[in-house]
Amino acid sequence: MQQININRNYKDRLFRLAFQEKEDLLDLYNAVSGRQYTNPEDIIITTLTDAIYLGMKNDISFLVSDVLNLYEHQSSFNPNMPVRGLNYFADTYREYIEINGLDIYGEKLIRLPMPQYIVFYNGMREEPDRVELRLSDAFLCQNPEEKGCLECRATMININYGHNEELMDRCKRLKDYAVFVNRIRENERRGMALNEAVELAVNSCINEGILADILKKNRAEVCNLILYEYDEQKQLAIAREGAKKAGREEGREEGREEGRKEGIAQGIEQGREAEKVMVIRNMAAKGLDPRSIADMLDTEESYVKNVMNLLAEKVGKTDLEIAGTLLNRNKNR
């Protein structure tokens, strides 16, 4: 079986790759909205090249007729999607108003496309077929008699294999995507290493005509995307647990309430720093250079080089220990 090496130019997520063609995107839109558009040229892509959320670009946004659609893919449950959507739509409307020369200070009502926000979820946590996430759920004031002036709703659709079967039947590309991801997971459950699980899933799907056009043309890139995303998820989960553990240990050592709070805060700060160290360590191990890593993580190249130098100097030290060294250096400056 051919060994797939990590591509040094990680750029995008598999979901965007699957729906990069207007024909496929229109098919997905029709399946989700119940519309029956037939001309792919009805779609106007509006994705902002500089829209960054948690270090990743927004997945897909586009105009169809008078509707502005934002489609995002999530491999873990995130209740904060409406907050991200609010930021995105604000930027998009600002750009739309400028491009179309609309006057928001005049007496005439300007006309804007209606926003629709869909989150495609395929995480491991069991979720229902559809969930509505609301910006108002994040408001500190939850008095039912008080209503805020803003709302943003995101419809989260579960696209794991076996969910939303009617939707899958209306969009073959989406169903193929669900089948492909499910095969990787099934292979892992049978005890395969992730590399082997991905490669076997790629081969079987190509043979059966499942996402075959993408997998044949972009085989190395697809494997890169999957391997990076799986590694990233595992690292973040481990780092978050490390942050909690460090905070608890520091708190117990202090003994007093004030000391406990300070210990937890320090532990969480160190854990967050360790999360960054872990991601950089993994990406460097896959051959990525400091500039590429900094670009992906939306951070300074000098910071990445500093972390990589510490990793080389302090071989055998844990990510939490490296993080502690970084924080101590910053405090002593």
KAKA-V654007 format. One record per residue. N is the residue number from 0. SS is DSSP state (H for helix, E for strand, L for the rest). PHI is phi in degrees with one decimal (none if undefined). PSI is psi in degrees with one decimal (999 if undefined). Layout:
# KAKA-V654007
N;SS;PHI;PSI
N;SS;PHI;PSI
This chain:
# KAKA-V654007
0;L;none;132.8
1;L;-64.4;132.7
2;L;-82.9;127.7
3;L;-98.2;121.9
4;L;-88.8;156.3
5;L;-69.5;127.2
6;L;-71.2;131.7
7;L;-72.5;-16.7
8;L;-108.7;67.2
9;L;-65.8;125.8
10;L;-131.1;-30.6
11;L;-151.0;170.6
12;L;-95.6;154.3
13;H;-61.1;-36.1
14;H;-62.5;-42.4
15;H;-64.3;-38.7
16;H;-63.1;-39.7
17;H;-65.8;-30.7
18;L;-118.4;35.5
19;L;-78.1;-22.9
20;L;-87.1;140.9
21;H;-60.3;-35.5
22;H;-60.9;-44.5
23;H;-69.8;-38.1
24;H;-66.0;-39.7
25;H;-66.2;-38.8
26;H;-61.5;-41.9
27;H;-65.7;-43.6
28;H;-60.8;-45.6
29;H;-60.7;-41.2
30;H;-64.9;-40.7
31;H;-75.8;-41.0
32;H;-91.4;-18.1
33;L;82.5;4.3
34;L;-77.9;173.8
35;L;-136.7;49.2
36;L;-69.6;145.8
37;L;-121.6;-15.6
38;L;-101.7;110.0
39;H;-58.5;-23.5
40;H;-72.0;-8.2
41;H;-67.9;-16.0
42;E;-88.3;131.6
43;E;-116.3;113.9
44;E;-71.8;131.3
45;L;-123.1;10.9
46;L;-55.9;128.7
47;L;-82.4;126.8
48;L;-68.1;-20.8
49;L;-111.7;17.4
50;L;-84.2;107.9
51;E;-115.5;129.0
52;E;-128.8;118.7
53;L;53.2;36.0
54;L;84.5;-1.7
55;E;-121.6;144.8
56;E;-71.3;152.2
57;L;-61.0;150.7
58;L;-72.6;-71.5
59;E;-141.8;131.7
60;E;-138.7;145.9
61;E;-163.5;157.6
62;E;-104.1;132.0
63;E;-128.0;116.0
64;L;58.0;-116.7
65;L;-110.4;24.5
66;E;-120.0;126.6
67;E;-96.6;116.3
68;E;-108.5;135.3
69;E;-120.0;117.7
70;E;-111.5;125.9
71;E;-128.5;147.3
72;E;-107.3;136.7
73;E;-133.1;128.9
74;L;-98.9;8.7
75;L;-147.4;151.3
76;L;-68.8;130.0
77;L;-136.2;105.7
78;L;-72.6;-5.2
79;L;-94.3;11.1
80;H;-58.1;-39.1
81;H;-61.0;-32.4
82;H;-66.4;-43.8
83;H;-64.1;-40.9
84;H;-61.9;-40.1
85;H;-58.5;-46.3
86;H;-62.7;-43.1
87;H;-65.1;-49.5
88;H;-63.6;-35.4
89;H;-60.7;-44.9
90;H;-64.8;-41.8
91;H;-67.6;-43.5
92;H;-64.6;-37.7
93;H;-60.3;-44.0
94;H;-67.8;-40.0
95;H;-62.4;-44.0
96;H;-63.5;-41.3
97;H;-68.3;-46.4
98;H;-62.3;-39.3
99;L;-91.1;4.3
100;L;61.6;36.8
101;L;-82.4;144.4
102;L;-104.4;105.4
103;L;-84.0;-2.5
104;L;-104.1;-2.4
105;L;-85.1;178.8
106;L;-86.1;-13.8
107;L;-91.8;135.6
108;L;-68.7;124.2
109;L;-80.4;156.5
110;L;-110.2;130.4
111;L;-123.1;149.5
112;L;-66.7;146.0
113;E;-76.0;133.2
114;E;-85.1;141.5
115;E;-132.8;132.8
116;E;-125.7;115.6
117;E;-119.4;130.6
118;E;-112.5;120.0
119;E;-93.9;115.2
120;E;-107.8;130.5
121;L;-139.6;41.1
122;L;-77.2;174.5
123;L;-79.2;-24.2
124;L;-70.4;133.5
125;L;-69.7;126.2
126;L;-135.5;154.2
127;L;-66.7;172.4
128;L;-59.4;-42.2
129;E;-138.9;141.1
130;E;-140.4;137.0
131;E;-98.9;121.1
132;E;-101.1;134.2
133;E;-122.3;139.0
134;H;-59.0;-37.6
135;H;-62.6;-21.8
136;H;-66.9;-18.6
137;H;-89.7;-9.9
138;L;-67.1;136.9
139;L;-61.6;-38.3
140;L;-85.0;115.3
141;L;-115.3;28.0
142;L;-71.3;119.9
143;L;-60.8;-20.4
144;L;-84.5;-10.2
145;L;-108.4;130.5
146;L;-123.4;128.1
147;L;-73.9;166.3
148;L;-89.9;-4.2
149;L;-119.8;146.2
150;L;-150.3;143.6
151;L;-142.8;123.7
152;E;-112.6;133.1
153;E;-116.5;127.9
154;E;-92.7;113.3
155;E;-92.6;120.1
156;E;-108.9;124.7
157;E;-78.6;115.8
158;L;-110.2;20.6
159;L;-66.4;150.1
160;L;-57.7;129.1
161;L;101.6;-12.2
162;L;-103.9;152.3
163;L;47.0;53.6
164;H;-63.4;-36.1
165;H;-63.6;-41.4
166;H;-62.5;-43.6
167;H;-61.1;-39.7
168;H;-66.0;-25.8
169;H;-85.1;-13.9
170;L;-139.0;98.3
171;H;-61.7;-36.9
172;H;-61.0;-42.6
173;H;-66.1;-41.3
174;H;-63.5;-42.8
175;H;-60.7;-40.4
176;H;-61.2;-44.5
177;H;-63.6;-40.5
178;H;-64.1;-43.5
179;H;-61.5;-48.8
180;H;-62.7;-40.7
181;H;-63.9;-36.2
182;H;-66.9;-36.9
183;H;-61.0;-45.5
184;H;-66.3;-39.6
185;H;-63.4;-41.1
186;H;-63.0;-40.4
187;H;-64.3;-40.5
188;H;-63.8;-24.5
189;L;-83.9;5.1
190;L;98.5;6.6
191;L;-76.8;148.7
192;L;-67.7;155.4
193;H;-59.1;-44.2
194;H;-53.0;-49.7
195;H;-66.6;-39.8
196;H;-61.4;-42.1
197;H;-67.7;-47.0
198;H;-62.8;-40.4
199;H;-66.4;-40.5
200;H;-64.0;-40.8
201;H;-61.0;-47.4
202;H;-62.5;-46.7
203;H;-66.2;-38.6
204;H;-69.3;-38.3
205;H;-61.0;-45.0
206;H;-63.0;-29.8
207;L;-101.1;6.3
208;L;74.0;26.4
209;L;-99.9;112.7
210;L;52.4;28.6
211;H;-61.6;-38.1
212;H;-63.1;-41.4
213;H;-71.1;-45.6
214;H;-67.7;-33.4
215;H;-70.8;-44.4
216;H;-77.6;-32.6
217;L;-125.4;38.0
218;H;-54.5;-52.8
219;H;-63.8;-40.8
220;H;-66.0;-41.0
221;H;-62.1;-45.4
222;H;-61.7;-39.6
223;H;-60.0;-47.2
224;H;-59.5;-48.1
225;H;-65.5;-47.9
226;H;-62.8;-42.3
227;H;-64.3;-46.0
228;H;-65.3;-42.3
229;H;-64.4;-43.9
230;H;-61.9;-42.9
231;H;-61.3;-44.4
232;H;-61.2;-45.9
233;H;-63.9;-41.6
234;H;-64.5;-43.8
235;H;-65.1;-38.0
236;H;-64.7;-43.5
237;H;-65.3;-42.8
238;H;-65.0;-40.0
239;H;-63.4;-39.6
240;H;-65.9;-37.5
241;H;-62.9;-38.2
242;H;-63.7;-44.7
243;H;-62.8;-43.8
244;H;-65.0;-43.9
245;H;-61.9;-40.2
246;H;-64.1;-42.5
247;H;-64.1;-43.2
248;H;-65.1;-43.6
249;H;-62.5;-40.6
250;H;-63.9;-41.9
251;H;-65.1;-36.5
252;H;-67.6;-35.0
253;H;-69.2;-39.7
254;L;81.8;-43.4
255;L;-88.4;157.6
256;H;-58.5;-45.5
257;H;-63.9;-43.8
258;H;-65.1;-36.3
259;H;-63.0;-44.4
260;H;-64.5;-42.0
261;H;-65.6;-40.3
262;H;-63.3;-42.6
263;H;-63.4;-42.9
264;H;-62.0;-43.6
265;H;-65.4;-40.6
266;H;-64.0;-41.4
267;H;-65.9;-41.6
268;H;-62.0;-43.6
269;H;-67.7;-37.5
270;H;-64.1;-39.6
271;H;-65.3;-39.0
272;H;-66.2;-38.0
273;H;-64.8;-32.1
274;H;-61.1;-43.4
275;H;-65.9;-42.6
276;H;-59.9;-42.2
277;H;-64.2;-42.8
278;H;-64.5;-43.9
279;H;-65.1;-41.9
280;H;-57.4;-46.4
281;H;-66.6;-42.6
282;H;-67.9;-37.4
283;H;-65.9;-37.1
284;H;-64.3;-25.0
285;L;-88.8;5.4
286;L;95.9;6.5
287;L;-76.3;139.2
288;L;-85.5;163.9
289;H;-56.0;-39.6
290;H;-64.8;-43.3
291;H;-64.1;-42.2
292;H;-63.6;-44.9
293;H;-61.4;-39.3
294;H;-65.0;-42.0
295;H;-68.4;-37.4
296;H;-92.3;-0.7
297;L;55.2;51.0
298;L;-135.9;176.6
299;L;-75.9;139.4
300;H;-62.5;-34.4
301;H;-62.8;-36.8
302;H;-65.0;-44.1
303;H;-62.1;-43.4
304;H;-62.9;-38.5
305;H;-61.9;-45.3
306;H;-63.1;-45.0
307;H;-64.8;-35.6
308;H;-65.4;-42.0
309;H;-63.6;-40.5
310;H;-61.9;-36.7
311;H;-73.5;-36.8
312;H;-74.2;-38.1
313;L;-112.3;60.3
314;L;-61.0;132.9
315;L;95.6;-14.0
316;L;-76.5;145.9
317;L;-75.8;165.7
318;H;-64.4;-34.9
319;H;-65.0;-38.6
320;H;-68.1;-41.5
321;H;-61.8;-42.0
322;H;-61.5;-40.6
323;H;-61.6;-39.9
324;H;-63.7;-43.4
325;H;-60.6;-46.0
326;H;-66.0;-39.7
327;H;-64.4;-38.2
328;H;-63.3;-42.1
329;H;-64.1;-38.3
330;H;-70.9;-29.5
331;H;-85.8;-4.1
332;L;-74.4;999
